[in-house]
Amino acid sequence: MRHSPLTSRLSGFGTSVFAEMTALATRHGAVNLGQGYPDFDGPAFVKRAAAAAVRAGHNQYAPMPGLPALQQAVADHQGRFYGLGHEPAEEVTVHAGATEALCAALAALLDPGDEAVVLEPFYDAYLPGIALAQATPRVVPLAGPDLRLDASALESAVTPKTRLLVLNSPLNPAGRVFSREELAAAAEVCVRHDLVAVTDEVYEHVVFEEAHVPLATLPGMRERTVTISSAGKTFGLTGWKVGWSVAPPPLAAAIRAVHQFVTFAVATPFQHAAAAALAAPDRYYARLRSDYRARRDRLCEGLAEIGFGVRPPEGTYFALADVRPLGHGDGEAFCRTLVERVGVAAIPVSAFTTDGRLRHLVRFAFCKDDATLEEALRRLRRLKG
Ligand SMILES: Cc1ncc(COP(=O)(O)O)c(C=O)c1O
């Protein structure tokens, strides 16, 4: 059977390390801090809302752009947390997770031969999405040990073919939440070069220091930004795959033209439940942050005590650890040894780069219950000899 050149390219994107680590973790009965999803269940009130929707007979296709109640809930959420006003029917589209939203946005907004700027290290869906659109990525590494956005590097990556910037904040895997100054620099580049920004904000509520600032709130950005998020991270229900994009009407119309033939409509009962979830009181969102902050602190303190170099993340549920203080230079080799000898799985950060940069860093996920984190740290202490 002949594969198209596109599928060959897609299968070359770095899922191999993730698959290898998962297979190794299973074989060695490892505590898996590689996988980026919770090992605890989502909130009961959201699950009850999904069950109630099924029982009430909301089991046929939802409208293609999304259930009006969820479109409204997303618009209300953007107003409540960020002061953004959006017209739900025209600007909010419901997708099968942020992944489909990203892919639909990239396919809709890039033509073959266009360029898209991506900051590195990057979440692994961006380059395949750009390849599906037959466009070319221009990768801009984040700078220095703190992985900061370097405005001049961003500026010099822009060429006459550049159409858009993909920006992920809070950033998986780096745990960065871009500051207002970094976002202002990115916004300036977008406005000056007339770029569209596609922002991945799935960890918008998993932030520990400063509040998350959507790029769309910066001057000149609302009309050129596609804001993407998902219920998966905020409600600990990654398997439901309910995400959304918020974009000005011309961009939303282009995105819907793709979404219609990729997914058509997202599971109706889960859309009802996501609408109920987003309307959660402030204390739900505050508790989410404080629970994750406690998990972050437990893991980072434990890793530092074992001897890793650790910079606690500002957001997301991932912590990066430098393996050099433990006498290792290569995160990929370290992760293999870690699974086999210690029984803990992590992901080398080089898997989130194009050229194996950041080889000294590994990513640990802390979206795990207390017992899992304690057991992982107990095993990791064996590294101390
Ligand atoms: C940065 C980032 N974007 C998008 C996604 C995927 O989101 P969804 O499950 O809603 O497709 C993930 C999941 O790990 C992620 O880390």
The ligand as an SDF file (V2000), in Angstrom:
LIG
                    3D

 16 16  0  0  0  0  0  0  0  0999 V2000
   -0.4720   22.7370   25.0520 C   0  0  0  0  0  0  0  0  0  0  0  0
   -1.5610   21.7680   24.7330 C   0  0  0  0  0  0  0  0  0  0  0  0
   -2.4440   22.0660   23.7650 N   0  0  0  0  0  0  0  0  0  0  0  0
   -3.4370   21.2240   23.4330 C   0  0  0  0  0  0  0  0  0  0  0  0
   -3.5920   20.0230   24.0790 C   0  0  0  0  0  0  0  0  0  0  0  0
   -4.6920   19.0920   23.6540 C   0  0  0  0  0  0  0  0  0  0  0  0
   -5.8950   19.4810   24.1620 O   0  0  0  0  0  0  0  0  0  0  0  0
   -7.2250   18.6250   23.8680 P   0  0  0  0  0  0  0  0  0  0  0  0
   -7.1480   17.3720   24.6670 O   0  0  0  0  0  0  0  0  0  0  0  0
   -8.3260   19.5120   24.2740 O   0  0  0  0  0  0  0  0  0  0  0  0
   -7.2180   18.3240   22.4100 O   0  0  0  0  0  0  0  0  0  0  0  0
   -2.7020   19.6500   25.0890 C   0  0  0  0  0  0  0  0  0  0  0  0
   -2.8190   18.3410   25.7560 C   0  0  0  0  0  0  0  0  0  0  0  0
   -1.9040   17.8530   26.3920 O   0  0  0  0  0  0  0  0  0  0  0  0
   -1.6610   20.5530   25.4270 C   0  0  0  0  0  0  0  0  0  0  0  0
   -0.7680   20.2470   26.3860 O   0  0  0  0  0  0  0  0  0  0  0  0
  1  2  1  0
  2  3  1  0
  2 15  2  0
  3  4  2  0
  4  5  1  0
  5  6  1  0
  5 12  2  0
  6  7  1  0
  7  8  1  0
  8  9  2  0
  8 10  1  0
  8 11  1  0
 12 13  1  0
 12 15  1  0
 13 14  2  0
 15 16  1  0
M  END
$$$$
